[in-house]
Protein backbone atom coordinates (compact mmCIF):
# COMPACT_ATOMS: atom_id res chain seq x y z
CA UNK A 1 0.00 0.00 0.00
CA UNK A 2 1.51 3.32 -1.10
CA UNK A 3 1.12 6.45 1.01
CA UNK A 4 -0.01 8.50 -2.00
CA UNK A 5 -2.94 6.14 -2.56
CA UNK A 6 -4.29 6.27 1.00
CA UNK A 7 -7.72 7.84 1.41
CA UNK A 8 -8.80 9.79 4.48
CA UNK A 9 -10.57 6.68 5.79
CA UNK A 10 -7.42 4.62 5.20
CA UNK A 11 -5.32 7.04 7.24
CA UNK A 12 -7.87 7.26 10.06
CA UNK A 13 -8.19 3.48 10.21
CA UNK A 14 -4.41 3.02 10.18
CA UNK A 15 -3.94 5.59 12.94
CA UNK A 16 -6.61 4.08 15.21
CA UNK A 17 -5.27 0.57 14.75
CA UNK A 18 -1.64 1.67 15.25
CA UNK A 19 -2.53 3.32 18.56
CA UNK A 20 -3.42 -0.06 20.04
CA UNK A 21 -6.54 -1.17 21.99
CA UNK A 22 -5.97 0.81 25.20
CA UNK A 23 -5.11 4.12 23.55
CA UNK A 24 -7.67 3.76 20.78
CA UNK A 25 -10.61 2.67 22.97
CA UNK A 26 -11.64 6.18 24.13
CA UNK A 27 -11.56 7.38 20.51
CA UNK A 28 -13.64 4.46 19.29
CA UNK A 29 -16.32 5.04 21.95
CA UNK A 30 -16.91 8.55 20.59
CA UNK A 31 -17.45 7.45 16.97
CA UNK A 32 -20.96 6.94 15.58
CA UNK A 33 -21.94 3.50 14.27
CA UNK A 34 -21.71 4.41 10.59
CA UNK A 35 -18.19 5.83 10.94
CA UNK A 36 -17.07 2.94 13.12
CA UNK A 37 -18.39 0.40 10.62
CA UNK A 38 -16.65 2.17 7.74
CA UNK A 39 -13.31 2.49 9.55
CA UNK A 40 -13.56 -1.02 10.97
CA UNK A 41 -13.92 -2.43 7.47
CA UNK A 42 -10.84 -0.51 6.35
CA UNK A 43 -8.86 -1.66 9.41
CA UNK A 44 -9.64 -5.30 8.64
CA UNK A 45 -8.42 -4.85 5.05
CA UNK A 46 -5.13 -3.06 5.75
CA UNK A 47 -3.00 -6.18 5.78
CA UNK A 48 0.72 -5.37 5.93
CA UNK A 49 1.70 -1.70 6.17
CA UNK A 50 5.31 -0.57 5.77
CA UNK A 51 6.76 1.51 8.60
CA UNK A 52 7.60 4.22 6.05
CA UNK A 53 3.90 4.63 5.34
CA UNK A 54 3.12 4.66 9.06
CA UNK A 55 5.68 7.41 9.63
CA UNK A 56 4.09 9.60 6.99
CA UNK A 57 0.59 9.09 8.35
CA UNK A 58 1.46 9.70 11.99
CA UNK A 59 4.87 10.90 13.20
CA UNK A 60 4.20 10.04 16.79
CA UNK A 61 3.69 6.32 16.03
CA UNK A 62 7.31 5.33 16.62
CA UNK A 63 7.42 7.46 19.76
CA UNK A 64 4.46 5.54 21.17
CA UNK A 65 5.61 2.13 19.94
CA UNK A 66 9.34 1.64 20.08
CA UNK A 67 9.63 -1.44 17.93
CA UNK A 68 12.15 -2.79 15.47
CA UNK A 69 9.44 -4.69 13.63
CA UNK A 70 9.34 -3.15 10.12
CA UNK A 71 5.73 -4.14 9.62
CA UNK A 72 2.36 -3.51 11.22
CA UNK A 73 -0.02 -6.35 10.44
CA UNK A 74 -3.74 -6.11 11.06
CA UNK A 75 -6.43 -8.68 10.50
CA UNK A 76 -10.14 -9.01 10.97
CA UNK A 77 -9.50 -11.08 14.10
CA UNK A 78 -7.62 -8.14 15.63
CA UNK A 79 -10.43 -5.71 14.79
CA UNK A 80 -13.00 -8.01 16.44
CA UNK A 81 -10.89 -8.12 19.61
CA UNK A 82 -10.41 -4.34 19.55
CA UNK A 83 -14.13 -3.62 19.21
CA UNK A 84 -15.15 -6.07 21.91
CA UNK A 85 -12.69 -4.40 24.27
CA UNK A 86 -13.53 -0.80 23.38
CA UNK A 87 -17.34 -0.78 23.17
CA UNK A 88 -20.26 -2.65 24.72
CA UNK A 89 -21.04 -6.16 23.48
CA UNK A 90 -24.35 -5.40 21.70
CA UNK A 91 -22.88 -2.46 19.80
CA UNK A 92 -19.77 -4.45 18.86
CA UNK A 93 -21.93 -7.27 17.46
CA UNK A 94 -24.06 -4.79 15.50
CA UNK A 95 -21.02 -3.05 13.97
CA UNK A 96 -19.24 -6.31 13.13
CA UNK A 97 -22.44 -7.64 11.55
CA UNK A 98 -22.60 -4.52 9.37
CA UNK A 99 -18.97 -5.05 8.35
CA UNK A 100 -19.79 -8.59 7.21
CA UNK A 101 -22.38 -7.45 4.67
CA UNK A 102 -21.10 -7.65 1.09
CA UNK A 103 -20.27 -4.24 -0.31
CA UNK A 104 -22.31 -3.18 -3.31
CA UNK A 105 -20.28 -2.36 -6.38
CA UNK A 106 -20.38 1.22 -7.59
CA UNK A 107 -20.65 1.95 -11.29
CA UNK A 108 -16.92 2.75 -11.22
CA UNK A 109 -16.13 -0.63 -9.64
CA UNK A 110 -18.18 -2.35 -12.33
CA UNK A 111 -16.53 -0.49 -15.18
CA UNK A 112 -13.08 -1.20 -13.76
CA UNK A 113 -13.80 -4.92 -14.23
CA UNK A 114 -15.07 -4.60 -17.78
CA UNK A 115 -13.22 -5.23 -21.01
CA UNK A 116 -11.66 -1.91 -22.16
CA UNK A 117 -13.11 -2.44 -25.63
CA UNK A 118 -16.62 -2.57 -24.19
CA UNK A 119 -16.03 0.57 -22.11
CA UNK A 120 -14.80 2.33 -25.23
CA UNK A 121 -17.97 1.41 -27.11
CA UNK A 122 -20.03 2.97 -24.29
CA UNK A 123 -18.22 6.29 -24.09
CA UNK A 124 -16.49 7.02 -27.43
CA UNK A 125 -19.37 9.21 -28.68
CA UNK A 126 -19.49 11.31 -25.51
CA UNK A 127 -17.98 14.78 -25.17
CA UNK A 128 -14.22 14.64 -24.35
CA UNK A 129 -14.89 16.28 -20.97
CA UNK A 130 -17.38 13.54 -20.06
CA UNK A 131 -14.95 10.86 -21.20
CA UNK A 132 -12.23 12.48 -19.09
CA UNK A 133 -14.48 12.46 -16.00
CA UNK A 134 -15.38 8.80 -16.52
CA UNK A 135 -11.81 7.63 -17.06
CA UNK A 136 -10.67 9.66 -14.06
CA UNK A 137 -12.94 7.59 -11.82
CA UNK A 138 -12.05 4.06 -12.93
CA UNK A 139 -8.97 1.89 -12.44
CA UNK A 140 -5.88 3.61 -13.88
CA UNK A 141 -4.71 0.54 -15.79
CA UNK A 142 -8.14 0.08 -17.39
CA UNK A 143 -8.41 3.79 -18.19
CA UNK A 144 -5.04 3.75 -19.96
CA UNK A 145 -6.18 0.87 -22.15
CA UNK A 146 -9.39 2.72 -23.03
CA UNK A 147 -7.41 5.82 -24.01
CA UNK A 148 -5.29 3.66 -26.32
CA UNK A 149 -8.50 2.51 -28.05
CA UNK A 150 -9.95 6.00 -28.56
CA UNK A 151 -9.63 7.74 -31.90
CA UNK A 152 -6.53 9.83 -32.51
CA UNK A 153 -8.70 12.93 -32.85
CA UNK A 154 -9.93 12.81 -29.24
CA UNK A 155 -7.10 11.07 -27.36
CA UNK A 156 -5.11 14.25 -26.69
CA UNK A 157 -8.24 16.23 -25.85
CA UNK A 158 -9.27 13.64 -23.25
CA UNK A 159 -5.79 13.42 -21.73
CA UNK A 160 -5.49 17.22 -21.45
CA UNK A 161 -8.91 17.50 -19.83
CA UNK A 162 -8.08 14.71 -17.36
CA UNK A 163 -4.96 16.59 -16.29
CA UNK A 164 -6.96 19.74 -15.57
CA UNK A 165 -9.84 18.21 -13.60
CA UNK A 166 -9.82 19.61 -10.06
CA UNK A 167 -13.34 19.44 -8.68
CA UNK A 168 -16.63 18.32 -10.18
CA UNK A 169 -20.13 19.03 -8.89
CA UNK A 170 -21.84 16.12 -7.18
CA UNK A 171 -24.91 16.62 -9.40
CA UNK A 172 -22.84 16.19 -12.58
CA UNK A 173 -21.16 13.06 -11.25
CA UNK A 174 -24.54 11.66 -10.21
CA UNK A 175 -25.97 12.34 -13.68
CA UNK A 176 -23.05 10.53 -15.31
CA UNK A 177 -23.39 7.59 -12.91
CA UNK A 178 -27.12 7.25 -13.60
CA UNK A 179 -26.55 7.40 -17.37
CA UNK A 180 -23.82 4.76 -17.24
CA UNK A 181 -25.94 2.49 -15.01
CA UNK A 182 -28.77 2.72 -17.54
CA UNK A 183 -26.50 2.04 -20.52
CA UNK A 184 -24.89 -0.96 -18.80
CA UNK A 185 -28.22 -2.43 -17.70
CA UNK A 186 -29.50 -2.27 -21.28
CA UNK A 187 -26.33 -3.43 -23.03
CA UNK A 188 -25.75 -7.13 -23.62
CA UNK A 189 -22.58 -9.11 -24.07
CA UNK A 190 -21.93 -11.97 -26.49
CA UNK A 191 -23.99 -14.32 -24.34
CA UNK A 192 -27.03 -12.02 -24.34
CA UNK A 193 -26.77 -11.34 -20.61
CA UNK A 194 -26.84 -7.68 -19.61
CA UNK A 195 -23.43 -6.25 -18.80
CA UNK A 196 -24.74 -4.98 -15.47
CA UNK A 197 -26.16 -8.40 -14.69
CA UNK A 198 -22.88 -10.07 -15.60
CA UNK A 199 -20.92 -7.78 -13.28
CA UNK A 200 -23.37 -8.55 -10.47
CA UNK A 201 -22.98 -12.29 -11.08
CA UNK A 202 -19.20 -11.90 -10.88
CA UNK A 203 -19.51 -9.97 -7.62
CA UNK A 204 -21.72 -12.67 -6.10
CA UNK A 205 -19.35 -15.43 -7.17
CA UNK A 206 -16.40 -13.57 -5.64
CA UNK A 207 -18.18 -13.38 -2.26
CA UNK A 208 -19.06 -17.09 -2.19
CA UNK A 209 -16.85 -19.74 -0.63
CA UNK A 210 -14.81 -21.57 -3.29
CA UNK A 211 -16.48 -24.86 -2.36
CA UNK A 212 -19.73 -23.31 -3.62
CA UNK A 213 -18.55 -21.05 -6.45
CA UNK A 214 -16.32 -23.62 -8.17
CA UNK A 215 -19.12 -26.18 -8.85
CA UNK A 216 -21.33 -23.32 -10.11
CA UNK A 217 -18.64 -22.23 -12.55
CA UNK A 218 -18.07 -25.80 -13.72
CA UNK A 219 -21.78 -26.24 -14.46
CA UNK A 220 -21.90 -22.84 -16.18
CA UNK A 221 -18.98 -23.84 -18.41
CA UNK A 222 -20.85 -27.00 -19.43
CA UNK A 223 -24.16 -25.25 -20.05
CA UNK A 224 -23.05 -21.93 -21.60
CA UNK A 225 -19.36 -21.81 -22.60
CA UNK A 226 -19.64 -18.28 -24.02
CA UNK A 227 -21.13 -16.85 -20.84
CA UNK A 228 -18.60 -18.77 -18.74
CA UNK A 229 -15.72 -17.29 -20.78
CA UNK A 230 -16.99 -13.75 -20.18
CA UNK A 231 -17.66 -14.28 -16.48
CA UNK A 232 -14.37 -16.09 -15.92
CA UNK A 233 -12.41 -13.25 -17.51
CA UNK A 234 -14.15 -10.70 -15.27
CA UNK A 235 -13.85 -12.86 -12.16
CA UNK A 236 -10.10 -12.34 -11.97
CA UNK A 237 -8.43 -9.29 -13.51
CA UNK A 238 -4.72 -8.50 -13.38
CA UNK A 239 -5.16 -5.61 -10.94
CA UNK A 240 -6.70 -8.03 -8.40
CA UNK A 241 -3.21 -9.39 -7.78
CA UNK A 242 -2.27 -6.24 -5.87
CA UNK A 243 -4.14 -7.50 -2.76
CA UNK A 244 -2.35 -10.85 -2.58
CA UNK A 245 -0.11 -11.66 0.35
CA UNK A 246 3.64 -11.27 -0.20
CA UNK A 247 4.22 -15.01 0.03
CA UNK A 248 1.65 -15.61 -2.72
CA UNK A 249 3.28 -13.08 -5.05
CA UNK A 250 6.64 -14.73 -4.36
CA UNK A 251 5.13 -18.09 -5.33
CA UNK A 252 3.70 -16.62 -8.54
CA UNK A 253 7.10 -15.17 -9.46
CA UNK A 254 8.58 -18.68 -9.37
CA UNK A 255 6.08 -19.96 -11.93
CA UNK A 256 5.78 -17.20 -14.56
CA UNK A 257 8.19 -16.06 -17.26
CA UNK A 258 10.03 -12.75 -16.89
CA UNK A 259 8.95 -11.85 -20.43
CA UNK A 260 5.25 -12.25 -19.61
CA UNK A 261 5.65 -10.28 -16.38
CA UNK A 262 7.48 -7.37 -18.02
CA UNK A 263 4.82 -7.06 -20.72
CA UNK A 264 1.99 -7.48 -18.22
CA UNK A 265 3.37 -4.80 -15.88
CA UNK A 266 4.01 -2.45 -18.81
CA UNK A 267 0.25 -1.98 -19.07
CA UNK A 268 -0.59 -2.10 -15.35
CA UNK A 269 -0.81 0.46 -12.56
CA UNK A 270 2.27 1.56 -10.64
CA UNK A 271 0.79 0.05 -7.47
CA UNK A 272 0.68 -3.52 -8.77
CA UNK A 273 4.11 -3.14 -10.40
CA UNK A 274 5.56 -2.15 -7.02
CA UNK A 275 3.89 -5.14 -5.37
CA UNK A 276 5.87 -7.43 -7.67
CA UNK A 277 9.10 -5.40 -7.46
CA UNK A 278 8.84 -5.41 -3.66
CA UNK A 279 8.91 -9.21 -3.64
CA UNK A 280 12.03 -9.54 -5.81
CA UNK A 281 15.65 -9.01 -4.97
CA UNK A 282 16.76 -5.40 -5.41
CA UNK A 283 18.91 -6.40 -8.38
CA UNK A 284 16.10 -8.28 -10.13
CA UNK A 285 13.67 -5.39 -9.57
CA UNK A 286 16.17 -2.85 -10.94
CA UNK A 287 16.77 -4.96 -14.04
CA UNK A 288 13.05 -5.33 -14.69
CA UNK A 289 12.41 -1.61 -14.21
CA UNK A 290 15.16 -0.87 -16.71
CA UNK A 291 13.72 -3.40 -19.18
CA UNK A 292 10.32 -1.70 -18.91
CA UNK A 293 11.82 1.75 -19.48
CA UNK A 294 13.68 0.80 -22.66
CA UNK A 295 10.85 -1.34 -24.01
CA UNK A 296 9.00 0.31 -26.92
CA UNK A 297 5.24 0.92 -26.64
CA UNK A 298 3.28 -2.32 -26.75
CA UNK A 299 0.05 -3.11 -28.54
CA UNK A 300 -2.93 -3.47 -26.23
CA UNK A 301 -3.39 -7.04 -27.46
CA UNK A 302 0.20 -7.89 -26.41
CA UNK A 303 -0.36 -6.54 -22.89
CA UNK A 304 -3.68 -8.41 -22.57
CA UNK A 305 -2.07 -11.64 -23.78
CA UNK A 306 0.76 -11.35 -21.23
CA UNK A 307 -1.64 -10.56 -18.39
CA UNK A 308 -3.86 -13.50 -19.32
CA UNK A 309 -0.79 -15.78 -19.37
CA UNK A 310 0.04 -14.66 -15.82
CA UNK A 311 -3.57 -15.05 -14.67
CA UNK A 312 -3.72 -18.56 -16.13
CA UNK A 313 -0.78 -19.52 -13.91
CA UNK A 314 -2.38 -17.75 -10.93
CA UNK A 315 -5.63 -19.69 -11.34
CA UNK A 316 -3.71 -22.98 -11.54
CA UNK A 317 -1.73 -22.16 -8.39
CA UNK A 318 -4.96 -21.25 -6.58
CA UNK A 319 -6.62 -24.51 -7.66
CA UNK A 320 -3.59 -26.45 -6.43
CA UNK A 321 -3.68 -24.65 -3.07
CA UNK A 322 -0.24 -23.11 -3.59
CA UNK A 323 -1.66 -19.59 -3.18
CA UNK A 324 -4.86 -18.07 -1.84
CA UNK A 325 -6.77 -15.57 -3.94
CA UNK A 326 -8.92 -12.91 -2.35
CA UNK A 327 -7.03 -11.35 0.56
CA UNK A 328 -3.90 -10.55 2.46
CA UNK A 329 -2.29 -12.44 5.29
CA UNK A 330 -4.32 -13.44 8.34
CA UNK A 331 -7.69 -12.47 6.97
CA UNK A 332 -10.39 -14.67 8.51
Secondary structure, 3 states (H helix, E strand, C coil): CCHHHCCHHHHHHHHHHHHCHHHHHHHHHHCCHHHHHHHHHHHHHCCEEEHHHHHHHCCCHHHHCCCCCCEEECCHHHHHHHHHHHCCHHHHHHHHHHHHCCCCCCHHHHHHCCCHHHHHHHHCCCCHHHHHHHHCCCCHHHHHHHHHHCCHHHHHHHHHHHHHCCCCCHHHHHHHHHHHHHHHHHCECCCCCEHHHHHHHHHHHHHCCHHHHHHHHHHHHHHCHHHHHHHHHHHCCHHHHHHCCHHHHHHHHHHCCHHHHHHHHHCCCHHHHHHHHCCCCHHHHHHHHHHHHHCCCCCHHHHHHHHHHHHHHHHHHHHCCCCCCCCCCCCC
